[in-house]
Amino acid sequence: MSDLKLNGLNSLVGTLEAPGVLKSDGRRVYFVRHGVTEWNREFRYQGVSNIPLSEEGEVQATLTGLRFAFLGDKNVKIVTSPLLRAITTAKLIEEKLSKTDFEVWEDLKEIDFGEWEGLTGAEIVKKYGYEFFNKWMNAQLDVEVPGGEKCDSVFNRARKVADKILNSSEKNLIVVGHGALLRTLFVPMLNQPKSNVFWKMRLDNCSVSGMSITENKKATILFYNDIMHLKVKDNVVSKLTLL
């Protein structure tokens, strides 16, 4: 191999953190969906309704806080949606990190489901018809929920959040949000075109998904929908790590 090709290969390898993963500048972003609520268990559309965490959800959030114990006293910032279920989740996480505050980002709030808020899928089908509901499930960009927020608006909010994250100087940023909004947020974070992503990616309550940020502000997925901390015994959770 020529010296020119060898130098080029060495240069490329130098930009990799692991096979196929661009080397970051040390920044990590952890995305957390809020803990479970009674409406989650009843499969009701919550949207911007201020539904509190259930007892189960509070336990989940506490365990999620323990999951972040490996961060220790490193530079950590927590940001959250303004909705109650997200704020409570953020508070329970911060308690385990001995943090004293967190920041509320309005654009992290969930999509407004309008007339569908509080309804189950079956109730929506009964009132609005199967064809309309099925189209929404598969092509949200082409459907507007009666009285709800347009998907273009959700994507615009997600893009603003992505810009704030990518331009943040925080070494470890924990972002607490909601199912539809976080799925949407991953699109601009990865510089992908707008698409129907609401129901195409599983995102469990109090799951943790992680990205690294490169020096030129590019994001790479490190892991997705990790819920190991909700599956093991309490005394094991703090021993788990995240990339």
Secondary structure as GFF3:
##gff-version 3
##sequence-region A 1 243
A	DSSP	alpha_helix	3	13	.	.	.	ID=ss1
A	DSSP	beta_strand	16	18	.	.	.	ID=ss2
A	DSSP	beta_strand	21	22	.	.	.	ID=ss3
A	DSSP	beta_strand	24	33	.	.	.	ID=ss4
A	DSSP	alpha_helix	38	41	.	.	.	ID=ss5
A	DSSP	alpha_helix	55	67	.	.	.	ID=ss6
A	DSSP	three_ten_helix	68	71	.	.	.	ID=ss7
A	DSSP	beta_strand	76	80	.	.	.	ID=ss8
A	DSSP	alpha_helix	84	96	.	.	.	ID=ss9
A	DSSP	beta_strand	103	104	.	.	.	ID=ss10
A	DSSP	three_ten_helix	106	108	.	.	.	ID=ss11
A	DSSP	three_ten_helix	114	116	.	.	.	ID=ss12
A	DSSP	alpha_helix	121	128	.	.	.	ID=ss13
A	DSSP	alpha_helix	130	138	.	.	.	ID=ss14
A	DSSP	three_ten_helix	140	142	.	.	.	ID=ss15
A	DSSP	alpha_helix	151	166	.	.	.	ID=ss16
A	DSSP	beta_strand	172	177	.	.	.	ID=ss17
A	DSSP	alpha_helix	179	189	.	.	.	ID=ss18
A	DSSP	beta_strand	208	214	.	.	.	ID=ss19
A	DSSP	beta_strand	219	226	.	.	.	ID=ss20
A	DSSP	three_ten_helix	228	230	.	.	.	ID=ss21
A	DSSP	alpha_helix	234	237	.	.	.	ID=ss22
###
